[in-house]
Amino acid sequence: MNPELLRNSLEQIKDPQLDQSLKAARMFKGLQLDGDKLTIQITLPTPAYPDRSGLENKIVQQAKTLAPNLTDVKVEFDWVVKGKQSGGAIGLSVKNVIAVGSGKGGVGKSTVAACLAYGLKHFGAKVGLMDADIYGPSIPHMVGAQGQPLVAQRTNKDGSTIDRIQPVVAQGMPLMSIGFMVPEDQAVIWRGPMLTKLLQQFLKDTDWGDLDYLVIDLPPGTGDVALTLSQMLGLAGAVVVCTPQKVALLDAIKAINMFKKLESPVLGMVENMAGEAFGQGGATQKAKDMGVTSLATLEMTPAIRELADEGNIAELFAENHPAREPLLRMTEQIAIQIAKNLKGASTLPTLEIL
């Protein structure tokens, strides 16, 4: 078969995740036809692409249908994270900023945020994790990070210099949290303007580097922090964490409605701590009722709590860990929802903050 005709036909295969043709999704990179052997190159929009093998089988079957004489068909994948340059307006080189929030405390929001960040990193993405829960910072303890962020000079393109905060790095991931700046037993008693100033420092004045994803752990509720972030950033989306029982669902509804009013895309809901204590399915049904995606149901697993208490939450992604697969599936669903939302979305300009 003529390689160009083969290419034109394969480009029209509909990607099962994005519901677009491979050509429209800009996923078809090229092909090489060598006699009766065919190699097809596909570029995924995220390394956390769900069911890669399913897409591969679909492409191989279509190629063999179009050219029955082929004896060997291979699909080679690479990936380029797509994003709308969420922090471009304030000088961040971050493709996608993900806010993780909840209507109330105690639902495991920070645990989900940390697991999402390390899940994306596990797949190979460049990820940062920012703890914006000013009154209850728990991220440093969960990931076993200590020390204080340092300040270093950076040279701009015009030769001028600027002081930039260097995030603390834990297991290869840059982190920022007020927990690095105050003792664990000291309360943070601040009003709204001080919170806004700190968030600006965490975002505009911090040298995050080039990131595919920046995961932000929000404080519970619908207060100043979520409003400030929505004003400063073009969020790639928000994840709302909830436990299955009704009292938690009432507050989760408020969080979803808050993000909608702020015109921030709601990626979906994560039902956390499902099981005998809190029941199961309540958040999944509520997500359906509200027309948002149910991203995952995570069972109440002692191992997650234990590793978070030990400051070693990244170990949840170790080979054969029982919590690994559910967390990876959650990560995939969140990543692909971001990619879906980007269809037709415009990017924000990237500015250099001097």
The 8 nearest C-alpha neighbors of each residue, nearest first, counted from 0:
[[1, 2, 66, 5, 4, 65, 3, 68],
 [0, 2, 4, 3, 5, 6, 32, 66],
 [3, 1, 5, 4, 6, 0, 32, 31],
 [4, 2, 6, 5, 1, 7, 0, 8],
 [3, 5, 7, 1, 6, 2, 8, 0],
 [6, 4, 2, 8, 3, 7, 9, 1],
 [5, 7, 3, 9, 4, 8, 2, 10],
 [8, 6, 4, 10, 5, 9, 3, 11],
 [7, 9, 5, 6, 10, 11, 4, 12],
 [8, 10, 6, 11, 12, 7, 5, 62],
 [11, 9, 22, 21, 7, 8, 12, 6],
 [10, 12, 20, 9, 8, 21, 13, 22],
 [13, 11, 20, 9, 10, 21, 14, 58],
 [14, 12, 20, 19, 21, 18, 15, 11],
 [13, 15, 18, 19, 16, 17, 20, 21],
 [16, 14, 18, 17, 13, 54, 19, 53],
 [15, 17, 14, 18, 335, 49, 339, 19],
 [16, 18, 19, 339, 14, 15, 338, 24],
 [19, 17, 15, 14, 16, 13, 20, 339],
 [20, 18, 13, 17, 14, 24, 23, 21],
 [19, 21, 13, 11, 23, 22, 12, 14],
 [20, 22, 26, 24, 10, 27, 23, 12],
 [21, 23, 25, 10, 20, 24, 27, 26],
 [24, 22, 20, 25, 21, 19, 26, 10],
 [23, 25, 21, 26, 22, 19, 20, 17],
 [26, 24, 22, 23, 27, 21, 28, 42],
 [25, 27, 42, 21, 24, 41, 43, 28],
 [28, 26, 41, 21, 22, 25, 29, 10],
 [29, 27, 40, 41, 26, 42, 30, 25],
 [30, 28, 40, 27, 39, 31, 41, 6],
 [29, 31, 39, 38, 40, 32, 6, 37],
 [30, 32, 38, 37, 33, 39, 29, 2],
 [31, 33, 37, 36, 34, 30, 38, 2],
 [34, 32, 36, 35, 37, 31, 38, 69],
 [35, 33, 36, 32, 37, 69, 70, 68],
 [34, 36, 69, 70, 33, 68, 37, 71],
 [35, 37, 71, 33, 34, 69, 32, 70],
 [36, 38, 32, 72, 31, 71, 33, 73],
 [39, 37, 73, 31, 30, 74, 72, 32],
 [38, 40, 30, 74, 29, 75, 73, 31],
 [39, 41, 75, 29, 28, 30, 74, 76],
 [42, 40, 27, 76, 28, 26, 75, 43],
 [43, 41, 26, 78, 77, 76, 28, 27],
 [42, 44, 78, 45, 26, 77, 79, 41],
 [45, 43, 80, 79, 81, 78, 338, 42],
 [46, 44, 80, 47, 43, 48, 78, 79],
 [45, 47, 48, 122, 78, 123, 124, 43],
 [48, 46, 331, 45, 122, 334, 49, 119],
 [47, 49, 46, 45, 331, 51, 335, 50],
 [50, 48, 331, 51, 47, 332, 335, 328],
 [51, 49, 53, 52, 48, 54, 16, 55],
 [50, 52, 54, 53, 49, 48, 55, 56],
 [51, 53, 55, 50, 54, 56, 57, 49],
 [54, 52, 56, 50, 55, 51, 57, 15],
 [53, 55, 57, 51, 52, 56, 58, 50],
 [54, 56, 52, 58, 53, 57, 59, 74],
 [57, 55, 59, 53, 58, 54, 60, 52],
 [56, 58, 54, 60, 55, 59, 61, 53],
 [57, 59, 61, 55, 56, 60, 62, 54],
 [60, 58, 56, 62, 61, 57, 72, 55],
 [61, 59, 63, 57, 62, 58, 56, 64],
 [60, 62, 64, 58, 59, 63, 65, 57],
 [61, 63, 65, 59, 64, 60, 66, 58],
 [64, 62, 67, 66, 60, 65, 61, 59],
 [63, 65, 61, 62, 66, 67, 60, 59],
 [64, 66, 62, 63, 61, 67, 5, 8],
 [65, 67, 63, 68, 64, 69, 62, 0],
 [68, 66, 63, 69, 64, 65, 62, 70],
 [67, 69, 66, 70, 35, 63, 0, 65],
 [70, 68, 35, 67, 71, 66, 36, 63],
 [69, 71, 35, 36, 68, 72, 67, 37],
 [72, 70, 36, 69, 37, 73, 35, 38],
 [71, 73, 37, 38, 36, 59, 70, 74],
 [74, 72, 38, 39, 37, 75, 71, 59],
 [75, 73, 39, 38, 40, 55, 76, 72],
 [74, 76, 40, 39, 41, 73, 77, 38],
 [77, 75, 41, 42, 40, 74, 78, 43],
 [76, 78, 42, 43, 41, 75, 79, 40],
 [79, 77, 43, 42, 46, 45, 44, 80],
 [78, 80, 44, 45, 81, 43, 42, 77],
 [81, 79, 45, 44, 211, 78, 82, 46],
 [80, 82, 44, 79, 338, 45, 94, 83],
 [83, 81, 94, 95, 84, 80, 341, 85],
 [82, 84, 346, 85, 94, 347, 345, 95],
 [85, 83, 94, 87, 82, 347, 86, 93],
 [86, 84, 233, 95, 83, 94, 234, 96],
 [87, 85, 91, 232, 88, 84, 93, 89],
 [86, 88, 349, 90, 348, 91, 84, 89],
 [87, 89, 86, 90, 348, 349, 350, 347],
 [90, 88, 87, 86, 91, 203, 350, 352],
 [89, 91, 350, 351, 87, 352, 88, 349],
 [92, 90, 86, 87, 93, 89, 203, 349],
 [91, 93, 209, 87, 210, 90, 86, 208],
 [94, 92, 210, 91, 95, 86, 84, 211],
 [93, 95, 84, 82, 211, 85, 83, 212],
 [94, 96, 212, 85, 235, 82, 93, 84],
 [97, 95, 213, 234, 235, 85, 212, 214],
 [96, 98, 214, 236, 237, 235, 215, 213],
 [97, 99, 237, 215, 214, 238, 216, 100],
 [100, 98, 238, 216, 237, 217, 112, 239],
 [101, 99, 239, 217, 238, 219, 240, 98],
 [102, 100, 240, 219, 239, 103, 251, 254],
 [101, 103, 250, 251, 220, 254, 219, 253],
 [104, 102, 219, 220, 101, 250, 105, 247],
 [103, 105, 219, 106, 101, 102, 220, 108],
 [104, 106, 107, 103, 108, 219, 242, 241],
 [107, 105, 108, 104, 241, 242, 271, 240],
 [108, 106, 110, 109, 105, 111, 271, 240],
 [107, 109, 111, 110, 240, 106, 112, 100],
 [110, 108, 112, 111, 107, 216, 113, 138],
 [109, 111, 107, 113, 108, 112, 114, 307],
 [110, 112, 114, 108, 109, 113, 115, 107],
 [113, 111, 109, 115, 110, 114, 216, 99],
 [112, 114, 116, 110, 115, 111, 109, 117],
 [115, 113, 111, 117, 116, 112, 118, 110],
 [116, 114, 118, 112, 113, 117, 330, 111],
 [117, 115, 113, 119, 118, 114, 214, 112],
 [116, 118, 120, 114, 119, 115, 121, 313],
 [117, 119, 115, 121, 120, 116, 114, 330],
 [120, 118, 122, 116, 121, 117, 124, 115],
 [119, 121, 117, 124, 123, 118, 122, 126],
 [120, 122, 118, 119, 123, 117, 316, 124],
 [123, 121, 119, 120, 46, 47, 124, 118],
 [122, 124, 120, 121, 46, 119, 125, 47],
 [125, 123, 120, 119, 122, 126, 211, 46],
 [124, 126, 210, 211, 120, 212, 123, 127],
 [127, 125, 212, 210, 213, 120, 124, 211],
 [126, 128, 213, 173, 172, 174, 214, 212],
 [129, 127, 214, 174, 213, 215, 116, 173],
 [130, 128, 215, 175, 174, 131, 214, 176],
 [129, 131, 176, 216, 132, 215, 175, 138],
 [132, 130, 217, 133, 216, 129, 218, 215],
 [133, 131, 218, 217, 136, 135, 130, 134],
 [132, 134, 131, 135, 136, 177, 218, 187],
 [135, 133, 187, 132, 136, 186, 218, 188],
 [134, 136, 132, 133, 137, 218, 178, 187],
 [137, 135, 132, 178, 133, 138, 134, 130],
 [136, 138, 140, 139, 135, 141, 109, 178],
 [137, 139, 141, 140, 136, 142, 130, 109],
 [140, 138, 144, 142, 141, 137, 143, 178],
 [139, 141, 143, 310, 138, 142, 137, 144],
 [142, 140, 310, 307, 138, 139, 143, 312],
 [141, 143, 310, 311, 139, 140, 144, 312],
 [142, 144, 310, 140, 141, 139, 311, 145],
 [145, 143, 139, 142, 169, 140, 146, 167],
 [146, 144, 179, 143, 139, 147, 167, 140],
 [147, 145, 179, 148, 144, 167, 180, 149],
 [146, 148, 179, 149, 180, 167, 145, 166],
 [147, 149, 166, 165, 167, 164, 146, 150],
 [150, 148, 165, 164, 147, 151, 166, 167],
 [149, 151, 164, 163, 165, 162, 148, 152],
 [152, 150, 163, 162, 164, 153, 149, 165],
 [153, 151, 162, 161, 163, 160, 154, 150],
 [152, 154, 161, 160, 162, 155, 151, 163],
 [153, 155, 160, 159, 158, 161, 152, 156],
 [156, 154, 158, 159, 157, 160, 153, 161],
 [155, 157, 158, 154, 159, 160, 351, 153],
 [158, 156, 155, 159, 154, 160, 353, 351],
 [157, 159, 155, 156, 154, 160, 153, 161],
 [160, 158, 155, 157, 154, 161, 156, 153],
 [161, 159, 154, 153, 155, 152, 158, 162],
 [160, 162, 153, 152, 163, 154, 353, 159],
 [161, 163, 152, 151, 153, 150, 164, 160],
 [162, 164, 205, 151, 204, 150, 206, 152],
 [163, 165, 205, 150, 149, 206, 204, 166],
 [164, 166, 149, 148, 206, 150, 205, 163],
 [167, 165, 148, 174, 173, 175, 168, 164],
 [166, 168, 174, 148, 173, 175, 165, 169],
 [167, 169, 173, 172, 174, 171, 166, 170],
 [170, 168, 172, 171, 144, 173, 167, 142],
 [171, 169, 172, 168, 313, 142, 173, 144],
 [170, 172, 169, 168, 173, 120, 126, 127],
 [171, 173, 168, 169, 170, 127, 174, 126],
 [174, 172, 168, 127, 166, 167, 128, 169],
 [175, 173, 128, 167, 166, 129, 168, 127],
 [174, 176, 129, 166, 130, 167, 201, 128],
 [177, 175, 130, 178, 179, 129, 131, 174],
 [176, 178, 180, 179, 133, 181, 136, 175],
 [177, 179, 176, 180, 136, 181, 139, 183],
 [180, 178, 177, 147, 176, 181, 146, 145],
 [179, 181, 177, 178, 147, 182, 176, 148],
 [180, 182, 178, 179, 183, 185, 177, 187],
 [183, 181, 185, 184, 180, 178, 179, 186],
 [182, 184, 185, 181, 178, 186, 136, 179],
 [183, 185, 182, 186, 181, 187, 178, 135],
 [186, 184, 182, 183, 181, 187, 188, 178],
 [187, 185, 188, 184, 134, 183, 181, 182],
 [186, 188, 134, 189, 185, 133, 181, 135],
 [189, 187, 186, 190, 134, 185, 133, 193],
 [190, 188, 187, 193, 191, 194, 192, 134],
 [189, 191, 193, 192, 194, 188, 195, 223],
 [190, 192, 194, 193, 195, 223, 189, 224],
 [193, 191, 195, 194, 190, 196, 189, 197],
 [194, 192, 196, 195, 191, 190, 189, 197],
 [195, 193, 191, 197, 192, 196, 198, 190],
 [194, 196, 192, 198, 193, 197, 199, 191],
 [195, 197, 193, 199, 194, 198, 192, 200],
 [196, 198, 200, 194, 199, 195, 201, 193],
 [199, 197, 201, 195, 200, 196, 202, 194],
 [200, 198, 196, 202, 197, 203, 201, 195],
 [199, 201, 204, 197, 198, 202, 203, 196],
 [200, 202, 198, 199, 205, 204, 197, 203],
 [201, 203, 199, 200, 205, 204, 198, 91],
 [202, 204, 199, 200, 205, 89, 201, 90],
 [205, 203, 200, 163, 202, 164, 201, 206],
 [206, 204, 164, 163, 201, 202, 207, 203],
 [205, 207, 208, 165, 163, 164, 204, 166],
 [208, 206, 205, 209, 173, 166, 127, 210],
 [209, 207, 206, 210, 92, 91, 93, 205],
 [208, 210, 92, 93, 207, 211, 125, 91],
 [211, 209, 93, 125, 212, 126, 208, 92],
 [210, 212, 94, 125, 93, 126, 95, 124],
 [213, 211, 95, 126, 210, 96, 94, 214],
 [212, 214, 127, 96, 126, 128, 97, 95],
 [213, 215, 97, 128, 96, 98, 116, 129],
 [216, 214, 129, 98, 130, 128, 99, 217],
 [215, 217, 130, 99, 131, 112, 109, 129],
 [218, 216, 131, 100, 132, 99, 215, 219],
 [217, 219, 132, 131, 220, 216, 100, 133],
 [220, 218, 103, 101, 104, 102, 100, 217],
 [221, 219, 102, 103, 222, 101, 218, 254],
 [220, 222, 254, 225, 257, 102, 219, 223],
 [221, 223, 224, 220, 225, 226, 219, 218],
 [224, 222, 226, 225, 227, 191, 221, 195],
 [223, 225, 227, 226, 222, 228, 217, 195],
 [226, 224, 228, 227, 223, 229, 222, 221],
 [225, 227, 223, 229, 224, 228, 230, 222],
 [228, 226, 224, 230, 229, 225, 223, 231],
 [229, 227, 231, 225, 230, 226, 232, 224],
 [228, 230, 226, 232, 227, 231, 225, 261],
 [229, 231, 227, 228, 232, 226, 233, 261],
 [232, 230, 228, 229, 227, 233, 89, 88],
 [233, 231, 229, 86, 234, 228, 230, 85],
 [232, 234, 85, 235, 86, 229, 231, 263],
 [235, 233, 236, 96, 232, 85, 263, 97],
 [236, 234, 95, 96, 97, 337, 85, 233],
 [235, 237, 264, 234, 97, 265, 266, 263],
 [236, 238, 98, 265, 266, 97, 99, 264],
 [237, 239, 99, 267, 266, 268, 100, 98],
 [240, 238, 268, 100, 101, 99, 269, 267],
 [241, 239, 269, 101, 108, 268, 270, 100],
 [242, 240, 270, 106, 271, 251, 247, 269],
 [241, 243, 271, 270, 106, 244, 272, 247],
 [244, 242, 281, 282, 279, 278, 277, 280],
 [245, 243, 277, 247, 246, 242, 281, 248],
 [244, 246, 248, 247, 249, 243, 281, 242],
 [245, 247, 248, 249, 244, 250, 243, 242],
 [248, 246, 245, 249, 250, 244, 242, 241],
 [247, 249, 251, 245, 250, 246, 252, 244],
 [250, 248, 252, 247, 246, 251, 245, 253],
 [249, 251, 102, 253, 252, 248, 247, 103],
 [252, 250, 102, 248, 254, 253, 249, 101],
 [253, 251, 255, 250, 249, 254, 256, 248],
 [252, 254, 256, 250, 251, 255, 257, 102],
 [253, 255, 257, 102, 251, 252, 256, 101],
 [256, 254, 252, 258, 257, 253, 251, 259],
 [255, 257, 259, 253, 254, 258, 260, 252],
 [256, 258, 254, 260, 255, 259, 253, 261],
 [259, 257, 261, 263, 255, 260, 256, 262],
 [258, 260, 262, 256, 261, 257, 263, 255],
 [259, 261, 257, 262, 258, 256, 263, 255],
 [260, 262, 258, 259, 263, 257, 229, 226],
 [263, 261, 259, 260, 258, 264, 229, 257],
 [262, 264, 258, 261, 259, 236, 234, 265],
 [265, 263, 236, 266, 237, 262, 235, 259],
 [266, 264, 237, 267, 236, 238, 263, 258],
 [265, 267, 236, 237, 238, 336, 264, 333],
 [268, 266, 292, 291, 265, 238, 293, 294],
 [269, 267, 239, 293, 294, 240, 238, 292],
 [268, 270, 240, 295, 294, 271, 296, 241],
 [269, 271, 296, 241, 242, 282, 297, 295],
 [270, 272, 297, 242, 273, 241, 269, 296],
 [273, 271, 299, 298, 242, 297, 274, 270],
 [272, 274, 298, 279, 271, 299, 278, 297],
 [275, 273, 278, 276, 279, 298, 277, 299],
 [274, 276, 278, 277, 273, 279, 299, 272],
 [275, 277, 274, 278, 273, 272, 299, 279],
 [278, 276, 244, 275, 274, 243, 273, 279],
 [279, 277, 274, 275, 273, 276, 243, 244],
 [280, 278, 273, 243, 274, 281, 277, 275],
 [279, 281, 283, 282, 284, 243, 278, 270],
 [282, 280, 243, 284, 283, 279, 285, 244],
 [281, 283, 285, 243, 284, 270, 280, 286],
 [284, 282, 280, 286, 281, 285, 293, 287],
 [283, 285, 287, 281, 286, 282, 280, 288],
 [284, 286, 288, 282, 287, 283, 289, 281],
 [287, 285, 291, 289, 283, 284, 288, 293],
 [288, 286, 284, 290, 285, 289, 291, 283],
 [287, 289, 285, 286, 290, 284, 291, 283],
 [290, 288, 286, 287, 291, 285, 252, 284],
 [289, 291, 287, 288, 286, 292, 285, 267],
 [292, 290, 286, 267, 289, 287, 293, 265],
 [291, 293, 267, 294, 286, 268, 266, 290],
 [292, 294, 268, 283, 267, 286, 295, 269],
 [295, 293, 269, 268, 267, 292, 332, 329],
 [294, 296, 269, 329, 293, 270, 297, 268],
 [295, 297, 270, 271, 269, 298, 273, 294],
 [298, 296, 271, 272, 273, 270, 295, 299],
 [297, 299, 273, 272, 300, 274, 271, 296],
 [298, 300, 272, 273, 274, 301, 297, 271],
 [299, 301, 302, 303, 298, 304, 272, 322],
 [302, 300, 304, 303, 305, 299, 306, 298],
 [301, 303, 305, 300, 304, 306, 322, 315],
 [304, 302, 306, 301, 305, 300, 307, 315],
 [303, 305, 307, 301, 302, 306, 308, 300],
 [304, 306, 302, 308, 307, 303, 301, 309],
 [305, 307, 309, 312, 311, 308, 303, 304],
 [308, 306, 141, 312, 310, 304, 309, 305],
 [309, 307, 305, 306, 310, 304, 141, 140],
 [308, 310, 306, 307, 311, 305, 141, 143],
 [311, 309, 143, 141, 142, 307, 140, 308],
 [310, 312, 306, 142, 313, 309, 314, 307],
 [311, 313, 307, 306, 314, 142, 315, 310],
 [312, 314, 315, 311, 316, 117, 142, 114],
 [315, 313, 317, 316, 312, 311, 306, 320],
 [316, 314, 313, 317, 323, 312, 322, 320],
 [317, 315, 323, 314, 313, 318, 320, 118],
 [316, 318, 314, 315, 320, 319, 323, 313],
 [317, 319, 320, 316, 323, 315, 314, 321],
 [320, 318, 321, 317, 323, 316, 322, 324],
 [319, 321, 323, 322, 318, 317, 315, 316],
 [322, 320, 323, 319, 324, 315, 302, 325],
 [323, 321, 320, 324, 325, 315, 326, 303],
 [322, 324, 316, 326, 320, 321, 315, 325],
 [323, 325, 327, 326, 322, 328, 321, 320],
 [326, 324, 328, 327, 323, 322, 329, 297],
 [327, 325, 329, 323, 324, 328, 330, 322],
 [326, 328, 330, 324, 329, 325, 118, 323],
 [327, 329, 331, 325, 330, 326, 324, 332],
 [330, 328, 326, 332, 295, 327, 331, 294],
 [331, 329, 327, 333, 328, 332, 115, 118],
 [332, 330, 47, 328, 334, 329, 49, 333],
 [331, 333, 329, 335, 330, 334, 294, 336],
 [332, 334, 336, 330, 331, 335, 329, 337],
 [335, 333, 331, 337, 336, 332, 330, 47],
 [334, 336, 338, 337, 332, 333, 331, 339],
 [337, 335, 339, 333, 338, 334, 266, 332],
 [336, 338, 340, 335, 334, 339, 235, 341],
 [337, 339, 335, 341, 336, 340, 44, 334],
 [340, 338, 336, 341, 337, 17, 342, 335],
 [341, 339, 337, 338, 342, 336, 344, 264],
 [340, 342, 344, 338, 339, 343, 337, 82],
 [343, 341, 340, 344, 339, 338, 24, 17],
 [342, 344, 341, 345, 340, 339, 346, 83],
 [345, 343, 341, 342, 346, 83, 340, 82],
 [346, 344, 83, 343, 347, 341, 342, 84],
 [347, 345, 83, 84, 348, 344, 82, 85],
 [346, 348, 87, 84, 83, 88, 349, 85],
 [349, 347, 87, 88, 350, 346, 84, 86],
 [348, 350, 87, 90, 88, 347, 351, 92],
 [351, 349, 90, 87, 88, 352, 348, 89],
 [350, 352, 90, 353, 349, 89, 91, 155],
 [351, 353, 90, 350, 89, 203, 204, 91],
 [352, 351, 161, 155, 160, 159, 90, 350]]
